[in-house]
Structures are given as structure tokens and as C-alpha cells.
């Protein structure tokens, strides 16, 4: 049990004193970048899906 308590104390100390946390402005800019990249990726996948859907509709209409 003492090993578990020691581990938790050391982990807490490391999180407070040894980890370099980013500034709030850095977090904001990174979040905006992720949101914009996700939106662009979603639009790109949507356009590709729409293209494949139209191509498959065209193909199935030819077969009929």
C-alpha cells in the first residue's frame, strides 16, 4: 500500500513541478487550428462522398 501512496505523491509532484504546461493563448490557438482542420477535412470527405454517390447513381441508371 505504501508503494501506491508513494507513486501518487511522486506523480503529483511531477505534474506540479516538472511538467511544462502551455499558456492559455497557446491552447486557444491550437484549439482553433484543430477546429478549422476538422471542418476542412469534414467538407473534403463530404465532397468525395457526394461525388461517389452521384457516380454510383449514374452507373446504376445506365445498367437499368
TORKOL-4160 file (C-alpha; in steps of 0.2 Angstrom, whole numbers, padded with zeros to 4 digits, m for minus):
64
<pt num="1" X="0000" Y="0000" Z="0000"/>
<pt num="2" X="0014" Y="0012" Z="0004"/>
<pt num="3" X="0021" Y="0010" Z="m0014"/>
<pt num="4" X="0004" Y="0016" Z="m0021"/>
<pt num="5" X="0004" Y="0031" Z="m0010"/>
<pt num="6" X="0022" Y="0034" Z="m0014"/>
<pt num="7" X="0018" Y="0033" Z="m0033"/>
<pt num="8" X="0003" Y="0045" Z="m0031"/>
<pt num="9" X="0014" Y="0058" Z="m0022"/>
<pt num="10" X="0028" Y="0057" Z="m0034"/>
<pt num="11" X="0016" Y="0058" Z="m0049"/>
<pt num="12" X="0008" Y="0073" Z="m0041"/>
<pt num="13" X="0025" Y="0082" Z="m0038"/>
<pt num="14" X="0030" Y="0078" Z="m0056"/>
<pt num="15" X="0014" Y="0086" Z="m0063"/>
<pt num="16" X="0016" Y="0102" Z="m0052"/>
<pt num="17" X="0035" Y="0105" Z="m0054"/>
<pt num="18" X="0042" Y="0095" Z="m0069"/>
<pt num="19" X="0029" Y="0096" Z="m0082"/>
<pt num="20" X="0029" Y="0112" Z="m0093"/>
<pt num="21" X="0011" Y="0117" Z="m0096"/>
<pt num="22" X="0007" Y="0128" Z="m0111"/>
<pt num="23" X="0000" Y="0145" Z="m0109"/>
<pt num="24" X="m0019" Y="0148" Z="m0111"/>
<pt num="25" X="m0016" Y="0158" Z="m0128"/>
<pt num="26" X="m0006" Y="0143" Z="m0135"/>
<pt num="27" X="m0021" Y="0132" Z="m0130"/>
<pt num="28" X="m0033" Y="0143" Z="m0139"/>
<pt num="29" X="m0023" Y="0144" Z="m0155"/>
<pt num="30" X="m0021" Y="0125" Z="m0155"/>
<pt num="31" X="m0039" Y="0123" Z="m0152"/>
<pt num="32" X="m0044" Y="0134" Z="m0166"/>
<pt num="33" X="m0032" Y="0126" Z="m0178"/>
<pt num="34" X="m0039" Y="0109" Z="m0174"/>
<pt num="35" X="m0057" Y="0115" Z="m0177"/>
<pt num="36" X="m0053" Y="0123" Z="m0193"/>
<pt num="37" X="m0043" Y="0107" Z="m0199"/>
<pt num="38" X="m0058" Y="0096" Z="m0194"/>
<pt num="39" X="m0070" Y="0107" Z="m0203"/>
<pt num="40" X="m0060" Y="0107" Z="m0219"/>
<pt num="41" X="m0057" Y="0088" Z="m0218"/>
<pt num="42" X="m0076" Y="0085" Z="m0215"/>
<pt num="43" X="m0080" Y="0096" Z="m0230"/>
<pt num="44" X="m0067" Y="0086" Z="m0241"/>
<pt num="45" X="m0074" Y="0069" Z="m0235"/>
<pt num="46" X="m0092" Y="0076" Z="m0239"/>
<pt num="47" X="m0087" Y="0081" Z="m0256"/>
<pt num="48" X="m0079" Y="0065" Z="m0260"/>
<pt num="49" X="m0094" Y="0055" Z="m0253"/>
<pt num="50" X="m0106" Y="0066" Z="m0264"/>
<pt num="51" X="m0095" Y="0063" Z="m0279"/>
<pt num="52" X="m0096" Y="0044" Z="m0276"/>
<pt num="53" X="m0114" Y="0044" Z="m0273"/>
<pt num="54" X="m0118" Y="0053" Z="m0289"/>
<pt num="55" X="m0106" Y="0042" Z="m0299"/>
<pt num="56" X="m0115" Y="0026" Z="m0292"/>
<pt num="57" X="m0132" Y="0034" Z="m0296"/>
<pt num="58" X="m0126" Y="0037" Z="m0314"/>
<pt num="59" X="m0119" Y="0020" Z="m0315"/>
<pt num="60" X="m0135" Y="0011" Z="m0309"/>
<pt num="61" X="m0145" Y="0021" Z="m0320"/>
<pt num="62" X="m0135" Y="0016" Z="m0335"/>
<pt num="63" X="m0137" Y="m0003" Z="m0331"/>
<pt num="64" X="m0157" Y="m0001" Z="m0330"/>
